[in-house]
Amino acid sequence: MANIKSQKKRNLTNEKSRLRNNAYKSELKTLVRRVDEAVSASDKETAQDALRVVSRKLDKAVSKGVLHKNNAANKKSGLAKLVAKI
């Protein structure tokens, strides 16, 4: 543990943001899984709805600093290709 007061505060905020980021990433994985399940079931309508939701969440994750913008863009394009193949 740090001795400096400002570093102790920084450690607390880092831990809070780490927990928040992990929760956000977990939610994203769940949403991506829903798209994959809809694609494997060949349910185009559900897949498109799930893709719309996950695209919004990915954009929000970028704005919050959870993901890099290129990472989110690659995920969105890959999912869009999967849905388009149905």
C-alpha positions, 0 to 999 in steps of 0.5 A: 500500500502507498504511503502518499495520501494522493496515491491512496486516493488514486488506488481507490478510484482505480479499483472503482473504475476497474470494477465498473469496467469489468461489469461493463465488459461482462454485459457486452459479452452477454449481448454479443453472445445473444447475437451469436445465438440468434445467428446460429438459430437463423433468426434474422429479426432477433439477430438484427435487434440484438445487433442494434443493442450491442452496437449502442452499448459498444459505442457507449463503452468507447465514450466511457473509456472502457474500450478503444474505438478501433476495438469496438469498430472491429467487433461491430463490423464482425457482428454485422457480417455475421448477421448479414450472412443469415 
